[in-house]
């Protein structure tokens, strides 16, 4: 189950709404993943933005905070801003109504990088690091190993040597 989700979200044609649907289905089966896969997990930089993108891609209406979060991608409407003085009152009203009925357009929503790919890389890294030893390792040790692996740019052999010498 987890492996099929893992393979699917690594494909190049996956959309954010599909990833959210897959993660939500996984969370129904494995609540222990909530810390990493929930829509409000710490890895999600802006939950309103993610929610807005998911809703937009699925054609659902956006809430106020979601509209604000997605406003950076909003395209300025190219409709007429001023009424033509030759138009009748009725024509002006109908033009305004048509303009207000137009749905907002957003650019590059499909090109937003998937946060889930970061999570997937973490799981792949865990699978590669732990391998067959997964049953003999304590969860805390797995977490420490993954933390060190993900943050490898912040430490090297010299840092480890210095820490060991100070103890």
C-alpha positions as CSV (number, residue, x, y, z in Angstrom):
1,X,0.0,0.0,0.0
2,X,2.7,2.5,1.0
3,X,4.9,1.4,-1.8
4,X,2.2,1.9,-4.4
5,X,1.6,5.5,-3.1
6,X,5.4,6.1,-3.1
7,X,5.7,5.0,-6.7
8,X,2.7,7.0,-7.8
9,X,3.8,10.3,-6.3
10,X,7.3,10.0,-7.8
11,X,5.8,10.0,-11.3
12,X,6.2,13.2,-13.4
13,X,2.5,13.7,-14.1
14,X,1.1,13.7,-10.6
15,X,-0.8,16.8,-9.4
16,X,-0.9,18.2,-5.9
17,X,-4.5,17.2,-5.4
18,X,-3.7,13.6,-6.3
19,X,-0.9,13.5,-3.7
20,X,-3.2,15.0,-1.0
21,X,-5.8,12.4,-1.8
22,X,-3.3,9.6,-1.6
23,X,-1.8,10.9,1.6
24,X,-5.3,11.3,3.1
25,X,-6.1,7.6,2.2
26,X,-2.8,6.5,3.8
27,X,-3.6,8.5,6.9
28,X,-6.9,6.6,7.2
29,X,-5.0,3.3,7.3
30,X,-1.9,4.5,9.2
31,X,-2.5,7.3,11.7
32,X,1.2,7.1,12.7
33,X,2.1,9.0,9.5
34,X,0.0,12.0,10.5
35,X,3.1,13.8,11.8
36,X,4.6,13.7,8.3
37,X,1.7,13.5,5.9
38,X,-1.1,15.5,7.4
39,X,-2.1,18.7,5.6
40,X,-1.1,20.6,8.8
41,X,2.2,18.7,9.3
42,X,5.3,20.8,10.1
43,X,6.7,20.0,6.6
44,X,3.9,22.0,5.0
45,X,5.1,25.5,4.7
46,X,1.7,27.1,4.2
47,X,-1.3,24.9,4.8
48,X,-3.7,27.5,3.2
49,X,-1.6,27.7,0.0
50,X,-1.5,23.9,-0.3
51,X,-5.3,23.7,0.4
52,X,-5.9,26.5,-2.2
53,X,-3.9,24.7,-4.8
54,X,-5.6,21.4,-4.1
55,X,-9.1,23.0,-4.3
56,X,-8.2,25.0,-7.4
57,X,-6.9,21.9,-9.2
58,X,-10.1,20.0,-8.3
59,X,-12.3,22.9,-9.4
60,X,-13.7,23.6,-5.9
61,X,-14.4,27.1,-4.5
62,X,-11.7,28.7,-2.4
63,X,-12.1,30.2,1.0
64,X,-11.0,33.7,2.0
65,X,-7.6,32.7,3.4
66,X,-7.0,30.3,0.5
67,X,-7.7,33.1,-2.0
68,X,-5.2,35.3,-0.2
69,X,-2.6,32.5,-0.2
70,X,-3.1,31.9,-3.9
71,X,-3.2,35.6,-4.8
72,X,0.5,35.7,-5.8
73,X,-0.4,33.5,-8.8
74,X,-3.5,35.5,-9.8
75,X,-3.5,36.9,-13.3
76,X,-4.8,40.5,-13.6
77,X,-8.1,40.4,-15.6
78,X,-7.9,42.0,-19.0
79,X,-11.5,43.1,-19.1
80,X,-12.7,46.6,-19.7
81,X,-12.3,48.7,-16.6
82,X,-14.3,51.7,-17.6
83,X,-17.8,51.8,-19.0
84,X,-18.3,53.1,-22.5
85,X,-20.3,56.4,-22.3
86,X,-22.3,55.4,-25.3
87,X,-23.7,52.3,-23.6
88,X,-27.1,52.3,-22.1
89,X,-27.6,51.8,-18.3
90,X,-28.8,48.2,-19.0
91,X,-25.7,47.4,-21.1
92,X,-23.4,48.8,-18.4
93,X,-25.1,46.7,-15.7
94,X,-24.9,43.5,-17.8
95,X,-21.2,44.1,-18.6
96,X,-20.4,44.5,-14.9
97,X,-22.3,41.3,-14.1
98,X,-20.5,39.4,-16.8
99,X,-17.1,40.6,-15.5
100,X,-17.9,39.7,-11.9
101,X,-19.1,36.2,-12.9
102,X,-15.7,35.4,-14.6
103,X,-13.7,33.0,-12.5
104,X,-10.3,34.1,-11.3
105,X,-7.4,32.8,-13.4
106,X,-4.1,31.7,-11.8
107,X,-0.8,31.1,-13.6
108,X,1.5,28.1,-13.1
109,X,-0.6,26.3,-10.6
110,X,0.4,23.0,-12.2
111,X,4.1,23.9,-12.0
112,X,4.2,24.2,-8.2
113,X,6.8,21.7,-6.8
114,X,5.3,19.0,-4.7
115,X,6.2,19.1,-1.0
116,X,5.3,15.5,-1.0
117,X,8.4,14.7,-3.1
118,X,10.5,15.9,-0.1
119,X,8.6,13.5,2.1
120,X,9.0,10.7,-0.4
121,X,12.7,11.3,-0.6
122,X,12.8,11.1,3.2
123,X,11.0,7.7,3.1
124,X,13.2,6.5,0.3
125,X,16.3,7.5,2.3
126,X,14.9,5.7,5.4
127,X,14.3,2.6,3.3
128,X,17.8,2.7,1.9
129,X,19.5,3.5,5.3
130,X,17.6,1.0,7.4
131,X,17.1,-1.9,4.9
132,X,16.8,-5.2,6.6
133,X,17.7,-3.9,10.0
134,X,14.4,-2.1,10.5
135,X,13.1,-4.6,13.0
136,X,16.2,-4.4,15.3
137,X,16.3,-0.5,15.4
138,X,14.5,1.6,17.9
139,X,12.3,4.3,16.4
140,X,14.4,7.0,18.2
141,X,17.5,5.7,16.5
142,X,15.8,5.7,13.1
143,X,14.7,9.3,13.7
144,X,18.2,10.4,14.7
145,X,19.8,8.6,11.7
146,X,17.3,10.3,9.3
147,X,17.9,13.7,11.0
148,X,21.6,13.4,10.5
149,X,21.2,12.2,6.9
150,X,18.8,15.0,5.9
151,X,21.0,17.7,7.6
152,X,24.3,16.4,6.4
153,X,25.3,19.8,5.1
154,X,25.5,21.1,8.6
155,X,28.0,18.5,10.0
156,X,31.0,16.5,8.9
157,X,33.6,14.2,10.4
158,X,35.4,17.1,12.0
159,X,32.3,18.2,13.9
160,X,31.7,14.6,15.1
161,X,35.4,14.4,16.2
162,X,35.1,17.7,18.1
163,X,31.9,16.6,19.9
164,X,33.5,13.2,20.9
165,X,36.6,15.0,22.2
166,X,34.6,17.4,24.4
167,X,32.8,14.5,26.2
